[in-house]
Amino acid sequence: MIMTLPAPFSLTTARRSELDSCLRKRNLPASVAMRMRIVLMLDEGASYHDIQEKLDTTAPTISLWKKRYRLEGMVGLATIHPGQAAKKLTTQLRARILAKTYSRRRTDPRTGRCEKWLR
């Protein structure tokens, strides 16, 4: 059985400077910054073991972001969650909201005003 070594990971000067400049931004999420550091350390020739120790991460994490960066570039390092679709305020939903709101109100017997708005 012949084992082959993985292709060395190397960045162009432009890509490296792009990662470096992004890392200097103050509003960069920590998770994205860590992914960029992983890519930069791989480019420097650091071993998985070195990266694991320095960044307190795991080999599968390093492998994941290396692969994503190779396939998608900077976009691959971003956190993209589809999120939940916005609910539309339909007539039925509006009616349910109003029904719950009015069912919880109590009137003050002295003034006849809604208790909810007295506080």
Backbone bond lengths (Angstrom), bond angles and torsions (degrees), N, CA, C in turn:
res aa  C-N    CA-C-N  psi(-1)  N-CA   C-N-CA  omega(-1)  CA-C   N-CA-C  phi
1 M - - - 1.441 - - 1.520 109.03 -
2 I 1.310 115.83 126.64 1.459 121.04 -178.77 1.518 108.83 -101.99
3 M 1.324 114.28 126.32 1.470 118.73 177.65 1.519 108.51 -99.38
4 T 1.304 115.79 134.94 1.458 119.64 177.00 1.515 109.27 -108.13
5 L 1.277 115.25 144.04 1.453 120.31 177.82 1.526 109.13 -81.63
6 P 1.319 117.03 146.58 1.454 118.77 177.69 1.529 110.64 -66.25
7 A 1.318 114.53 152.68 1.466 119.35 179.20 1.521 109.13 -62.46
8 P 1.341 117.16 139.78 1.462 119.05 179.94 1.531 110.66 -62.72
9 F 1.310 114.82 145.48 1.454 120.62 -178.09 1.524 107.85 -93.62
10 S 1.314 116.81 121.48 1.457 118.74 178.69 1.523 109.82 -142.40
11 L 1.313 114.22 145.33 1.464 121.70 -179.84 1.518 109.78 -110.43
12 T 1.309 115.24 151.79 1.461 118.86 172.42 1.528 107.60 -74.34
13 T 1.310 115.87 163.53 1.466 120.12 179.42 1.520 110.68 -60.87
14 A 1.330 116.41 -38.90 1.469 120.65 -179.40 1.529 111.04 -64.95
15 R 1.319 116.65 -43.87 1.470 119.83 -179.56 1.526 111.33 -67.35
16 R 1.317 115.41 -38.08 1.470 119.18 179.08 1.536 110.17 -65.01
17 S 1.324 116.50 -43.65 1.468 119.20 -179.97 1.524 110.85 -68.01
18 E 1.335 117.33 -31.70 1.465 121.01 176.28 1.535 110.15 -64.34
19 L 1.325 116.72 -44.67 1.469 120.94 178.03 1.535 110.61 -64.36
20 D 1.333 116.59 -43.16 1.468 120.41 179.46 1.526 111.74 -61.48
21 S 1.325 116.65 -43.20 1.470 119.23 -179.04 1.529 111.38 -68.59
22 C 1.320 117.64 -36.12 1.467 120.51 176.93 1.526 111.46 -65.72
23 L 1.326 116.75 -37.06 1.465 120.80 -179.97 1.526 112.25 -65.73
24 R 1.321 116.94 -24.20 1.468 120.35 179.86 1.522 112.84 -79.00
25 K 1.320 117.66 -11.89 1.466 120.57 -179.85 1.515 110.44 -69.13
26 R 1.320 116.39 140.03 1.455 120.91 -177.84 1.527 112.54 -80.95
27 N 1.317 117.17 -23.39 1.467 119.65 -176.00 1.531 113.04 -96.09
28 L 1.299 117.04 14.65 1.464 121.75 -179.84 1.533 109.52 -78.05
29 P 1.331 117.88 127.74 1.469 119.60 177.97 1.532 110.50 -60.32
30 A 1.314 116.55 143.82 1.465 121.87 -177.36 1.528 111.93 -59.26
31 S 1.329 116.38 -36.08 1.467 119.48 -178.73 1.533 111.23 -64.76
32 V 1.331 116.40 -40.39 1.464 120.61 179.52 1.529 109.75 -70.39
33 A 1.329 116.80 -38.86 1.469 120.75 178.11 1.530 110.48 -60.63
34 M 1.332 116.34 -41.26 1.460 119.34 179.31 1.527 110.68 -63.88
35 R 1.318 116.96 -40.24 1.469 120.69 179.09 1.524 110.25 -62.50
36 M 1.324 115.78 -40.47 1.465 119.77 178.64 1.526 110.82 -66.08
37 R 1.319 117.05 -39.37 1.465 120.65 177.91 1.531 111.06 -63.71
38 I 1.331 116.13 -37.46 1.469 120.23 177.05 1.517 109.60 -59.90
39 V 1.331 116.56 -48.35 1.467 121.34 -178.57 1.530 110.16 -62.79
40 L 1.330 117.00 -43.51 1.465 120.18 -179.22 1.527 111.14 -65.38
41 M 1.322 117.55 -40.26 1.461 119.84 178.92 1.534 111.52 -67.22
42 L 1.330 116.40 -35.90 1.468 119.28 175.80 1.520 110.04 -63.11
43 D 1.332 116.06 -39.43 1.464 120.70 178.68 1.525 111.29 -65.08
44 E 1.318 116.81 -33.15 1.466 121.38 178.68 1.528 111.91 -74.74
45 G 1.322 116.31 -9.13 1.460 120.15 178.39 1.516 113.96 93.76
46 A 1.315 117.04 12.47 1.467 120.47 179.44 1.525 109.76 -67.68
47 S 1.321 115.43 145.26 1.461 120.03 178.31 1.524 109.53 -80.44
48 Y 1.321 115.27 163.03 1.464 119.59 177.01 1.531 110.17 -57.03
49 H 1.325 116.13 -40.05 1.464 121.11 -178.94 1.538 110.38 -60.97
50 D 1.327 116.65 -44.38 1.476 120.71 178.89 1.522 111.20 -62.56
51 I 1.327 115.85 -43.66 1.471 120.77 -179.41 1.523 110.05 -65.83
52 Q 1.327 116.63 -41.37 1.468 120.82 178.79 1.521 110.73 -59.05
53 E 1.308 117.04 -44.15 1.458 120.42 -178.85 1.524 112.26 -70.11
54 K 1.316 115.93 -46.03 1.469 119.44 -175.01 1.526 112.44 -70.31
55 L 1.334 117.62 -40.17 1.459 121.01 -176.19 1.526 113.22 -101.91
56 D 1.317 117.28 1.58 1.465 122.18 179.44 1.532 111.20 52.68
57 T 1.325 114.57 59.26 1.461 121.17 -178.79 1.522 109.44 -134.76
58 T 1.321 116.83 -174.50 1.464 121.18 -177.87 1.523 110.98 -116.69
59 A 1.319 115.89 161.56 1.463 121.15 179.17 1.535 112.26 -60.71
60 P 1.359 119.21 -42.43 1.467 118.14 178.05 1.542 112.77 -61.36
61 T 1.337 116.37 -33.81 1.461 120.01 178.37 1.524 110.10 -66.66
62 I 1.315 116.67 -44.28 1.464 121.18 179.07 1.523 109.61 -61.35
63 S 1.310 115.66 -45.59 1.460 120.95 -179.65 1.532 111.79 -61.69
64 L 1.330 116.27 -41.89 1.465 121.50 -179.62 1.526 110.99 -60.00
65 W 1.339 117.18 -50.02 1.467 119.87 -175.72 1.519 112.07 -74.48
66 K 1.305 117.07 -28.52 1.468 120.08 174.19 1.530 109.37 -63.95
67 K 1.323 115.30 -46.50 1.468 121.00 -179.61 1.530 110.85 -64.55
68 R 1.343 116.20 -45.73 1.463 119.60 -179.35 1.527 111.77 -62.74
69 Y 1.342 116.31 -38.75 1.464 118.94 179.39 1.521 110.82 -68.15
70 R 1.306 116.63 -39.62 1.472 119.64 178.49 1.532 111.40 -62.54
71 L 1.324 116.59 -40.17 1.460 120.55 -176.99 1.529 113.90 -79.01
72 E 1.350 116.37 -39.99 1.463 119.41 -170.25 1.522 115.00 -120.84
73 G 1.317 118.40 -5.22 1.459 120.59 -178.25 1.521 111.29 71.09
74 M 1.339 117.02 -145.85 1.462 122.30 -176.92 1.527 112.31 -59.80
75 V 1.317 116.86 -35.45 1.465 120.68 -179.54 1.519 110.80 -61.90
76 G 1.319 117.30 -32.56 1.456 121.89 179.92 1.515 113.78 -65.80
77 L 1.338 117.23 -19.64 1.463 121.01 -179.30 1.522 112.48 -88.12
78 A 1.315 116.82 -11.86 1.467 120.85 -178.08 1.526 111.01 -76.09
79 T 1.328 114.80 152.73 1.453 120.60 175.02 1.517 107.26 -92.09
80 I 1.304 115.67 116.21 1.459 119.33 -178.10 1.523 108.25 -123.46
81 H 1.313 115.25 111.69 1.458 121.32 177.03 1.521 107.66 -111.66
82 P 1.312 117.90 132.60 1.454 119.03 -179.96 1.527 113.14 -65.40
83 G 1.311 116.71 -26.02 1.463 119.73 179.82 1.514 112.15 72.73
84 Q 1.300 114.95 -171.46 1.459 121.03 -179.08 1.520 108.51 -106.90
85 A 1.297 115.91 139.17 1.460 120.07 179.22 1.529 110.01 -64.76
86 A 1.314 115.65 141.69 1.464 120.08 179.88 1.527 109.95 -68.37
87 K 1.328 114.66 140.49 1.455 119.12 178.08 1.520 109.01 -85.64
88 K 1.294 115.42 138.77 1.458 119.79 176.87 1.520 108.46 -90.40
89 L 1.302 115.17 141.56 1.456 120.29 179.41 1.530 108.46 -81.09
90 T 1.312 114.49 93.36 1.466 119.96 178.61 1.524 108.96 -84.17
91 T 1.295 116.79 169.00 1.467 120.82 178.77 1.525 110.96 -62.32
92 Q 1.341 116.07 -38.03 1.454 119.60 179.71 1.540 110.80 -66.16
93 L 1.325 116.95 -42.91 1.455 120.77 179.55 1.531 110.36 -65.63
94 R 1.314 117.14 -42.40 1.464 121.33 178.12 1.536 110.14 -60.59
95 A 1.312 116.85 -42.34 1.467 121.09 179.47 1.532 110.84 -63.24
96 R 1.345 117.10 -41.38 1.463 120.63 178.45 1.527 111.41 -63.57
97 I 1.310 116.85 -41.75 1.469 121.23 -179.91 1.523 109.99 -64.23
98 L 1.328 116.55 -46.83 1.462 120.32 -179.44 1.526 111.53 -64.52
99 A 1.331 116.69 -39.85 1.465 120.21 179.87 1.532 110.90 -61.72
100 K 1.346 116.59 -42.99 1.465 119.51 179.29 1.522 110.82 -67.98
101 T 1.305 116.69 -38.38 1.466 120.46 -179.70 1.524 110.87 -63.66
102 Y 1.323 116.77 -48.12 1.468 120.01 -177.44 1.523 112.46 -72.31
103 S 1.329 118.11 -28.59 1.463 119.63 -178.63 1.533 111.18 -72.68
104 R 1.309 118.13 -20.10 1.461 121.38 -178.06 1.526 112.55 -93.07
105 R 1.303 118.53 -10.23 1.458 121.13 -178.54 1.521 110.81 -79.99
106 R 1.316 115.82 140.93 1.452 120.85 174.12 1.512 107.43 -124.70
107 T 1.301 116.13 142.60 1.461 118.63 179.29 1.524 110.23 -94.62
108 D 1.300 114.02 146.22 1.461 120.97 176.38 1.515 107.28 -78.09
109 P 1.342 119.64 121.70 1.457 121.77 -176.09 1.540 113.12 -62.35
110 R 1.329 117.89 -28.66 1.466 120.16 -178.80 1.528 112.40 -73.49
111 T 1.342 115.45 -41.31 1.469 118.45 -174.37 1.514 112.88 -107.38
112 G 1.322 117.33 -21.52 1.453 120.21 -176.73 1.521 111.95 80.53
113 R 1.334 116.72 3.26 1.470 121.02 179.22 1.529 109.82 -86.56
114 C 1.313 114.21 157.48 1.457 120.59 178.91 1.515 110.25 -68.63
115 E 1.327 116.30 130.52 1.454 122.43 179.69 1.506 112.62 -60.29
116 K 1.321 115.54 -33.85 1.457 121.68 -177.21 1.522 111.25 -59.98
117 W 1.302 116.97 -34.11 1.469 119.14 -175.01 1.529 112.53 -94.91
118 L 1.311 118.34 1.08 1.450 120.94 -179.47 1.524 113.35 -79.70
119 R 1.287 117.57 -25.30 1.482 120.78 -175.16 1.482 113.07 -87.77
